[in-house]
Structures are given as C-alpha cells and as structure tokens.
Amino acid sequence: MFAFDTQQALGFLVSQTASIEAQVYEIQYPDIQYPALLPVDTSANPWAKSVTFFSTDKVGQADWFNHQAKDIPLADVERAQHDRPIEMAAIGYRYTLQELGQAMMVPGTNLSADRAAAAVRAYEEFMDGLALRGVPPNGVVKGWTGLINDPNVTAGLVLNDGSGASTLWADKTPDQILRDINALLTGVYQGSLTVEMADTLLLPVARFTALADTPRSGFSDTTILEYLRRNNTYTAITGAPLTIRAVRGLENAGAGNAARMVAYRRDPQVVRLHLPMPHQFLAPSPSGPLTFDVPGIFRTGGVEIRRPKAFRYGDGI
C-alpha cells in the first residue's frame, strides 16, 4: 500500500514546479499583441509604489538682435514631473491532495504543465487588454488608458469624401485610402513642428485584410498594402520602412465606436509599458486540508505615453 502525507505531497509539488515554470515561460503566444506594439520597461524596482519621470519641452526662439540692445532672446527648458502608480495583480493554479497522490504513485511521473500554462496565458491576456485599452479582460477599471485610446492624443475623423459622403474605406477609392493614411502620418510630423515622425501604423484587422486583398487599381497587380509599404510619408522622408500591423480592438476604438487607425513612433522615449515585476510563480503552499496553491503575481503601471505629439488617431475608417 502506498502511503503519503501532506508534507510529502507538498515536497513532490515543489520539486515539480521549477520544471513546469521553465516550460510555460518559454511558450510564445502568437496572438498576444502588446510585446510587438510598444517597448516594455521592467527597469523599476519590482516593489516600487510608483514610477516617476520628467517630461521636458524646449521654449524660446532666435530673433534678429541689435548689438546695442539689452533684451537678448533667451531659450529655456520647461520640466514637468509625472508619477505613475504601480499596481499588483495575480493569477495562479491549484492541485488537490488526490491529484498529487495519484501522480506520486508512479515513479518518474511528472505533473502536467497545463494549469501553469493556463495561468500564464491569463496573465498575457490581462496585459494585452491593459496595454491596448487600459482595461484588462476582467473589466476592473483603474482609470488607465492604453495605446489606442489615450485622451491626450490628437484624434479626428478622416475625410468624408467617400460615396454618399462616407468616411468608411469600404466606400472610398484606393487613392482616397492612401490619402487618409498619409494625412495621418503627415499630421504627426506637422503637428509636432517636424520633431516627431510616426514609424508605426496600426490598422483594424478587417481594414488591414482589405488593403492586402484589394488591387491598387484595375490595371495593377500590386495591392494597396504593397503600394503603401513603398509609398508613404515616413518612408519618403527617412528611407526606412513603415511598420504596418493588424491589431484587434481597433474596430470600435474610435469616437462613437468607429474604427480607428493609429500612427505613432515606437520608441521608449515616446511610449512604454511599465512592468516592474513580470509574472512569477511563488512557492507552493497548502490552501486547505486537501488543496495546494501555486500563487502567481505581477506588478504593472500600464501604458505611459510620454510624448502625445508623436501619436495620432484617425477615426471613421
């Protein structure tokens, strides 16, 4: 007869968790969007209450000056302090004494990593929602916004010169669609007095797919998307490729739940996701007479757009 007690079961679970964690943290989830969309900053102390940063803006303009004058034009730097709170969230998994006992009966048996993988998946989905909209899937609101809905970013409707005075790309010609996109990119450049240039364009999945499927014209074997990659304001000025991505959640991110496109510069000086403590599992512990929990915790400050002029939203597409 095989006998065991709670301490043996706990010791068995502890011995298994290191291997389980190594497996699940190596899993890549291709439909998790945020790591490719913005820089993730893990540099802060994991237990910090907040992250402090300073934004600066240069003021002053050179002007003509008489050598006998005393009111020389002066330049200065305006500096503002900002504090970003860091909050904790959690997701773990559980085993029962019966499950551990059955696994211990067969020497060399390893516990499945499925539950740990499910916990990590839940963490990634939480962070994805937080990064994009500031609201994770569970809907608990902290008053944060995200990459696609920051109120400090300039947003506006695209031109309503489609058929029937429509703003929708479905009612526009390829030329009009390309015009809308380049107007958004140019808006970042001009709106920042040529300081900022958007190197990334985010599109709703359906709009991205339509651009990839629709010919540039009736006489072309090039799609609108292929043409756009070669012919856009950013590439024309810098010679560098424009990053274009399809992103879930943009279908109703605009004003009045309209579809939205986003142009921005993907740079940690412009935008970052604060994640001082990425998800980690803690040591297993008994949580009841017959249950053992493996807690998982993480701490984040959400998305911080430091330079809103390097962003622009285009709605109604």
C-alpha positions as a printed Julia matrix, in Angstrom:
317×3 Matrix{Float64}:
   0.0    0.0     0.0
   1.31   3.44   -0.97
   1.07   5.95    1.89
   1.9    9.62    1.93
   1.13  12.69    3.98
   0.59  16.37    3.28
   4.27  17.23    3.64
   5.26  14.55    1.14
   2.67  15.83   -1.32
   3.89  19.4    -0.87
   7.52  18.31   -1.32
   6.57  16.5    -4.53
   4.76  19.59   -5.85
   7.72  21.85   -5.0
  10.09  19.53   -6.84
   7.9   19.69   -9.94
   7.21  23.43  -10.14
  10.67  24.53  -11.28
  10.44  22.32  -14.35
   6.85  23.37  -15.01
   7.69  27.07  -14.84
  10.63  26.68  -17.21
   8.29  25.07  -19.73
   5.45  27.58  -19.59
   7.56  30.73  -19.67
   9.15  29.54  -22.91
   5.76  29.35  -24.65
   5.17  32.07  -27.22
   1.57  33.13  -27.81
   1.35  34.48  -31.37
  -1.98  36.23  -30.83
  -0.72  38.26  -27.85
  -0.11  41.68  -29.37
   1.46  44.06  -26.87
   5.15  42.94  -26.93
   5.38  43.83  -30.63
   3.49  47.12  -30.31
   5.35  49.03  -27.62
   8.52  48.89  -25.51
   8.11  47.02  -22.21
  10.02  48.64  -19.34
  10.99  46.29  -16.48
  13.72  48.54  -15.05
  11.87  49.85  -11.97
  12.13  48.16   -8.57
   9.61  45.29   -8.52
   8.08  46.61   -5.29
   8.06  50.32   -6.17
   4.79  52.11   -5.4
   5.1   54.37   -8.43
   7.36  55.32  -11.31
   8.43  58.95  -11.62
   9.51  60.52  -14.88
  10.14  64.03  -16.13
   8.97  65.47  -19.42
  10.7   68.44  -20.98
   9.78  70.96  -23.63
  12.11  73.5   -25.19
  10.92  77.11  -25.39
  12.47  80.17  -26.96
  13.16  81.36  -30.47
  16.11  83.09  -32.06
  15.46  86.55  -33.49
  17.29  89.47  -35.04
  19.29  91.44  -32.48
  20.9   94.85  -32.42
  24.36  94.91  -30.9
  23.33  97.79  -28.61
  20.14  96.13  -27.35
  19.82  94.55  -23.91
  16.78  92.27  -24.33
  18.53  89.28  -25.85
  16.15  86.41  -26.73
  16.51  83.55  -24.26
  15.95  79.83  -24.57
  14.77  77.7   -21.67
  13.54  74.21  -20.86
  10.19  73.58  -19.17
  10.3   70.49  -16.98
   7.3   68.68  -15.52
   7.22  65.76  -13.08
   4.83  62.85  -13.55
   4.12  59.89  -11.25
   2.74  56.6   -12.49
   1.26  54.28   -9.81
   2.25  50.61   -9.84
  -0.45  48.06   -9.01
  -0.36  44.33   -8.24
  -2.4   41.62   -9.95
  -2.36  37.85   -9.57
  -3.13  34.55  -11.27
  -2.01  31.11  -10.08
  -3.16  27.5   -10.14
  -4.11  24.67   -7.75
  -3.69  20.94   -7.16
  -5.58  18.69   -4.79
  -4.08  16.08   -2.46
  -5.75  13.35   -4.51
  -4.14  14.55   -7.76
  -0.7   14.74   -6.16
  -1.13  11.34   -4.54
  -2.06   9.7    -7.8
   0.93  11.31   -9.54
   3.28  10.12   -6.77
   2.15   6.51   -7.12
   4.11   6.07  -10.36
   7.85   6.74  -10.0
   9.14   9.23  -12.53
   5.72  10.74  -13.2
   5.73  14.47  -13.91
   2.84  16.79  -13.26
   1.26  18.35  -16.33
   2.21  21.96  -17.09
  -1.27  22.67  -18.44
  -2.54  24.58  -15.41
   0.57  26.7   -15.12
   0.35  27.42  -18.86
  -3.28  28.46  -18.41
  -2.23  30.87  -15.65
   0.5   32.42  -17.8
  -1.93  32.69  -20.7
  -4.4   34.53  -18.45
  -1.6   36.91  -17.43
  -0.7   37.63  -21.06
  -4.35  38.28  -21.95
  -4.64  40.62  -18.96
  -1.56  42.56  -20.08
  -2.76  42.66  -23.69
  -6.02  44.34  -22.71
  -4.23  46.67  -20.31
  -1.67  47.7   -22.93
  -4.22  48.42  -25.63
  -7.12  49.99  -23.73
  -6.05  50.26  -20.1
  -8.81  47.81  -19.15
  -7.97  44.1   -18.69
 -10.43  41.35  -19.68
 -12.0   41.21  -16.2
 -13.17  44.8   -16.65
 -11.86  46.12  -13.31
 -11.16  49.78  -14.06
  -8.18  51.66  -12.62
  -8.8   54.82  -14.62
  -5.97  53.95  -17.0
  -5.98  54.19  -20.77
  -3.81  52.41  -23.3
  -2.05  52.59  -26.61
  -5.18  53.07  -28.71
  -7.35  55.34  -26.51
  -5.2   57.91  -24.72
  -7.19  61.17  -24.34
  -4.03  63.28  -24.75
  -3.51  62.04  -28.31
  -4.96  64.1   -31.16
  -7.85  62.24  -32.76
 -10.06  63.16  -35.7
 -12.34  61.78  -38.38
 -10.86  61.06  -41.79
 -12.36  62.97  -44.7
 -15.97  62.14  -45.59
 -15.47  62.2   -49.35
 -16.36  58.56  -49.98
 -19.51  57.64  -51.87
 -22.52  59.08  -50.08
 -20.24  61.47  -48.13
 -18.9   58.48  -46.18
 -15.69  58.28  -44.17
 -15.56  54.48  -44.5
 -12.76  52.96  -46.55
 -15.28  50.5   -47.99
 -16.82  53.5   -49.77
 -13.53  55.03  -50.92
 -11.13  54.54  -53.78
  -7.58  53.25  -53.23
  -6.3   56.79  -53.83
  -8.55  58.17  -51.1
  -7.5   55.43  -48.66
  -3.81  56.11  -49.29
  -4.51  59.83  -48.87
  -6.14  59.21  -45.47
  -3.16  57.19  -44.24
  -0.53  59.64  -45.43
  -2.53  62.53  -43.95
  -2.35  60.8   -40.56
   1.41  60.27  -40.86
   1.93  63.83  -42.03
  -0.26  65.07  -39.17
   2.23  63.67  -36.63
   5.12  65.34  -38.45
   3.45  68.74  -38.85
   1.64  68.7   -35.51
   4.96  68.3   -33.68
   6.6   71.07  -35.75
   8.56  68.39  -37.66
  10.09  67.0   -34.45
   8.27  63.65  -34.42
   7.75  61.1   -37.17
   5.43  58.11  -36.89
   7.22  54.9   -37.86
   4.34  52.53  -36.98
   0.8   52.27  -38.33
  -1.86  50.11  -36.63
  -5.0   49.12  -38.53
  -8.14  47.17  -37.63
  -7.84  43.58  -38.8
 -10.63  43.87  -41.39
  -9.16  47.08  -42.85
  -5.67  45.57  -42.99
  -7.04  42.49  -44.74
  -8.92  44.63  -47.27
  -5.74  46.57  -48.1
  -3.87  43.29  -48.53
  -6.55  41.89  -50.86
  -7.5   44.94  -52.94
  -5.52  45.89  -56.06
  -4.0   49.35  -56.18
  -6.01  49.93  -59.36
  -7.89  47.97  -62.0
  -4.71  47.78  -64.06
  -2.28  46.82  -61.29
  -1.12  43.51  -59.83
   0.05  45.39  -56.71
  -2.26  45.57  -53.68
  -2.95  48.77  -51.77
  -0.89  47.4   -48.86
   2.1   46.6   -51.05
   1.95  50.05  -52.6
   1.61  51.68  -49.18
   4.7   49.94  -47.84
   6.78  51.52  -50.61
   4.96  54.84  -50.89
   4.23  56.59  -47.61
   5.26  59.81  -45.96
   7.57  58.2   -43.4
   9.47  56.11  -45.94
   9.67  59.01  -48.39
  11.33  61.26  -45.8
  13.54  58.75  -43.95
  14.11  55.94  -46.43
  13.18  53.47  -43.67
  10.26  51.02  -43.89
   6.97  51.86  -42.21
   5.8   49.15  -39.8
   2.17  48.26  -40.54
   0.3   45.88  -38.23
  -3.21  44.5   -37.92
  -4.43  44.9   -34.34
  -7.53  43.53  -32.66
  -9.56  46.06  -30.74
  -9.32  48.92  -33.23
 -12.64  48.03  -34.87
 -14.55  50.14  -32.32
 -11.81  52.17  -30.58
 -12.68  55.5   -32.21
 -15.22  58.16  -31.29
 -18.74  56.76  -31.4
 -17.31  53.21  -31.58
 -15.93  53.92  -35.05
 -12.96  52.03  -36.47
  -9.64  53.7   -35.66
  -6.14  53.67  -37.12
  -3.13  54.68  -35.04
   0.12  56.27  -36.17
   2.98  56.68  -33.68
   6.7   56.45  -33.1
   7.56  53.19  -31.37
  10.29  54.42  -29.04
  10.71  54.17  -25.24
  11.13  57.94  -25.11
   7.63  58.24  -26.57
   5.66  55.33  -25.12
   6.31  52.43  -22.77
   4.52  49.77  -20.79
   5.67  49.69  -17.17
   6.09  46.14  -15.9
   8.44  46.28  -12.89
   7.53  42.72  -11.92
   6.63  40.4   -14.8
   4.51  37.41  -13.83
   6.22  34.99  -11.47
   5.07  31.95   -9.54
   5.67  31.82   -5.79
   6.4   28.75   -3.72
   3.51  26.26   -3.44
   1.66  26.21   -0.14
  -1.34  24.39    1.41
  -4.52  26.42    0.95
  -6.86  23.99    2.67
  -6.95  20.48    4.11
  -6.74  18.87    0.67
  -5.56  21.64   -1.67
  -2.23  23.22   -2.61
  -1.94  26.57   -4.38
   0.86  27.91   -6.54
   0.34  31.69   -6.41
   1.39  33.85   -9.33
   1.81  37.63   -9.06
   2.86  40.57  -11.23
   3.04  44.36  -10.85
   2.43  46.9   -13.59
   1.84  50.58  -14.17
   0.17  50.21  -17.54
   0.94  52.29  -20.61
   2.51  55.71  -20.39
   2.5   57.93  -23.46
   5.21  60.47  -22.68
   5.04  62.44  -25.91
   1.47  62.56  -27.23
   2.53  64.64  -30.24
   4.31  61.56  -31.58
   0.87  59.89  -31.81
  -2.24  60.49  -33.86
  -5.58  58.68  -34.19
  -7.67  58.56  -37.37
 -11.34  57.57  -36.87
 -14.22  56.52  -39.09
 -12.27  54.33  -41.49
